[in-house]
Amino acid sequence: MVQPRLVNDVFGDPGLLLDFSFGKRALLFDLGDLTSLSTREILRVQHVFVSHMHMDHFIGFDHLLRLFLHRDAALTIFGPLGIIDAVEAKLRAYTWNLLDETSPDFMIRAVEWNAGNAVKQQSFKSRWRFAPGIPSDLPISSHILYDEPNFHVEAARLDHGIPSLAFAFQERLRVNVHKVDLERCGLPVGPWLTEAKRLVRGRADPQTAIAIDGERQVILSDLLASGALVTAPGMRVVYATDFAFTPANVNKIARLARNADYLFIESVFLEQDMRLAESKRHLTARQAGQIAAAAKAARRIPMHFSPRYLGREAELQAEFETAARGE
């Protein structure tokens, strides 16, 4: 369903783009420097998940705002306590006298989570010159911040001296098309397959008929029985950055990333600089590798290297991989 990739290289601002293979949309984790993303990619983003509001995780808000400003669109930004105030402060920094009720209907919805079973949300509309709307509280299910039929996004609250959130994207169900079996059944490739996959992910009645063209139909259960559509557990992608190496943090990330398909995890310092890492409440590459090993993630991607190691990327990678292998 998604193609995950880092926004910047390992020495740049941390950030992760999850670009959907079908449909014009994407998810973005953190708002650091976004200049490496194309306008097309940014305008596909509908939901942003911010770990915390340090500059290298939030400075990209202005870039995002500038691109979306004169478009009919809605953007939801999730984050820890304080994200609503942070969004409002950014918006208050500009003069909006050129906006009025005839402006494009662009809205930002800021949603903050206090690690309980509810979130607080507030809307800011360009037609209101971004004056804050009436805040409201919404219940959430456990640690699931965002939920829709095909996937959900979970969060874990970590300690970075301040609250910092880690996130997990969980696809509901993976549905793949096997073209050989599709052809064996005499069925064409076409837009109807998108609807068929949507119905499977939504666990529709197996006897549901799907229109192929003006004359033909196929029954959902027949597609599955023939092997033309094959299901598998949904992809899990975890993004974890900016937290101290404490037992509580380690346990939370190990649980969040358990058997994940992808784990993107900060690896800021070399182990020889562990005291510096402790003072900054960051991980060493070795510590990050140990967490990745405990989580048993299939793909482990270290990121957020300190610029002090420019030219020494291989050392950080090696230290991470050695620990991730349990050595």
N, C-alpha and C positions, 0 to 999 in steps of 0.2 A: 504493500500500500504506500509506503514512504521510502524515500531515499535519504538517509541521514548523512550530513557532512558538516565538518567544522567550517565556520564562517571565515576564520583567519588561520594563518599557520600557527604552529605550536608556541611561538613567541609573541603572537599578537593577542589582542583582546579575546577572551574566551567567548564562545557563542556557537550554537548548533542550529542548523536549518534542517527541518524535516519537510522535504518537498514531496507532495503527493503525486503518485504516478498517474492517477486519474482525477480529473477535476482541477480547476484553476485555484488551488489553495496550497498553503504551507503553514507550518508552525515554526515559531522562532523561540529559542531558549537563550535568554540574555540579550541585552541591548548595548553591547560595546561598539567598537568601530564597525560600521556596516558598509563602508565604501567599497569593499570587495564584492558585494552583492550587486547584481544588475537591478535596474528599476523594475523590470518585469518580475524578478524573483521577489523583491520586497512587496510589490503590489499584490502578490499572491497570498501574503500573510494575513490571516484573520485573527489569530490568537498568539499572544506573546507571553512567555513565562519568565519572570525576572527573579534571579536567585536573591539578590540584594542590591542596594543602591549605591555601591561604590562606583566611582567614575568609570572604570573600565568595564562595568556591567550595565551602565545606564546612559552613557553619553550619546549613544546612537538614537535616543528618543527623538532628538531634534531632526535628524536625517529622515527618520520614519515619518514624523509629522509633516515635514515639508513636502514629501512625495504624495501623501494621502490628502492633504489639506483641501484641495479643490475637486474632490471626487465624492460621489455618492457611495459611501462605504462605512463599515462599522469595524472597529478594532477593539479587541478585548485584551487588557493587560493584567495578568495575574502576578502577585508578588506577596512578600511578607508584610507585616504591619508597617505602615508608613508609606506604602506604595501610592495610596490615594493622595496623600499630602504631596508626595514627590511629583506626581503627574500634574496636580493643580499648580504647584510652584513653577514647573516648567511652562505651563500654559499662561500663567500670570506674568511671565517675564516678557511677553510680547504684547504689542498693541494691535487690537483686532477691530479697529474702526471701519475697516473695509468689508467686514462681514455683517450680514443681516439675514432676515428671514428668507431672502431670495437666494442665498448662498447654497452651494451643494450641501446635501444632507450628510455631512461627515460626523460620526460620533465616536468618541473614545469612552470605553467602559473600563474603569479601574476596579479591580477586585483584590482585596487583601485578606489573607488567611492568618489567623492567630494560633494555628495548630490545634484548634478545637473542632467542633462539629458544625461550624457555621462560617460563612464568609460575609464580609461587608462590601457593598458595591456602590459606586457612584458614577454617574454619567456626565459627560461634557460634550455639548453639541456645538458645531461651528455656527449654526444658525442662532445660537444663544450667545455668540462670542465667547464660547467656552465657559460661561458661568456654570458653576456646579449645580447639578440636579439634586433632587432629594435622595439622600442615602437610604439604603435598605439592607436588611440582613437576610441571607438565604441559608437554609440548612444544607449540609453536604453529607455525602455518604462516606464515612470513615475518612480516609486521606485522599479521596478522589476529588480533585478540584474542578475538573471539567469532564463531562460525560456526554457522549452521543452514541448512536446505534453502532457505529463501526469501530470506535476506540474510546479510551478514556485516558486522562492524565492524572497520575498520582503525585503526591509530594511528601517529602520528609523534611522536618525542621531540624537544622544542624546548628552547631555552635561555631561561630567565626569571631567571637568576641561580641558580635551582634547576631541576630537570627539570619541564617542563610538557608535557602531552600534548594533541595535536590529534587529532580523530577524524573518520572518514568512514564513514557508513552507506551500504552498497551493496546495493541490491535486485538479486536474481539476474535476474529477468526480469519485465517488466511485462505483465500479461494483462488486457485490457479486453473487456467485453461490448458488442457492437453490437446494440442491441435491435431495430433494423429488420431486420437479417439473421436474428436469432433468430426474430422473428415470421414472416418469409418462409419459414423452415424449419418453421413450425408448432410451435415449441418454446416452452414457458412459462418465465417467470422463476421461480426457486425456489432452495432450498438446494443442489440438485444442481450449480448453477453454481460454488459455492464449491469443491466437490470437483473439478470439471473444471479450474478454474484452478490448484488445488493440484497436480494431475497434470501440467499443462503446465509449471508452474514447476519441478517435479521431473524434467522430461524423461522422463516415463513412455512406455511403448510406445504409438505412435500408434494401434494397434489395440485399445487398452483400451476396454472397454464401460463406460458410465456409466449407472447406473439413474436414470431421471427420476421414475418413480412405480412402482407395483406392476406395471405392464404394459409400459411402454416403456423402451427403452434407446437410447443414441446412441453412436456410435464417436468417439473423440477426434479422429481425423484428419478426420472429416467436419465437426466443429465448426470446425476451423481452415480447412479448404478452403472452407467456405461463407461465411466472414467473420464468423460469429457470435462467435467468439473471435479476437482480434487481439493479437499479441505485439509488444513493443518493448523496447529496452534498458532495464534497470532504473534506477530513480531513484538518484542519488547526492547525498547531503547531507553537507556538511563543516562542522565546528564548530572554529574556531581562535581561541584567545584567550590572552592573557598570554604574550608572547614578544618578544624584542628584534629589532630590524631588523638582522639580520646576514645575510651571504650564505648561511650554512648553513641558517638558519631559513627564509629566503625561498625557497630552492630546495626545501626539504622541503614547504612549504605549496603552492607552485606545482605540485609533482608530485601531492600528495594531492588537490588541488582541480581538477586538470586536467579541463576540460569538465564540471564538476559541474553538477547542476541547481540546487543551492543552495549558496552559500558564506556562512556567518555568520562574520564576522571582526571582531575588536576594532578600534576606531578611537578610541583614548582621548584623544589630544591634538590640538590644531591644529598645523599645521606651524610656526607662529611660536614654538611652545614645544617645538621639537625637542630642545633640550638637556635639558629636563626629562624628555621621553619617553625619551631615552637613559639618563638617570640611574635611571629607574624600570624600564628594560628593557620598555617598552611601545611600541606603534606610534602614529604620527600618522595622522590620517585620510588624508592624502595617501599615506603609505607603504602603508596598507591598500588603498587604491584601486589603487596600482601592482601589488600582489600579485594583486588580483582581476583586473586586466587581463592579467597574465601567465598566470593560470590559465584564462582564457577561460570563466569560470563563467557560466551562463545568467542566474541571479538572484544578485545580490550584496547582502547585507544587512549594513551596518555596525552595530556594537553596542558596549556597554561604554564609553560616553562618560564622561569625567571629570565629576563634579558641579561642578567649577569653571566649566563652561560652561553651567550651567542658564540657560535663556532664550536660548541661542545654538545650539540644535540645528541650525538651518538652515545655519549656517556649517560645521559639521562634515559635514553631509550634502553640501553643495555641494563642499567640498574633496575628499571621498571620490569623488563621482560624476565630477568633472572628471578626476581621476587614473585612475579606472576606465575612462573613455572614451579614455584615452591622450593627453589634452590637457595 
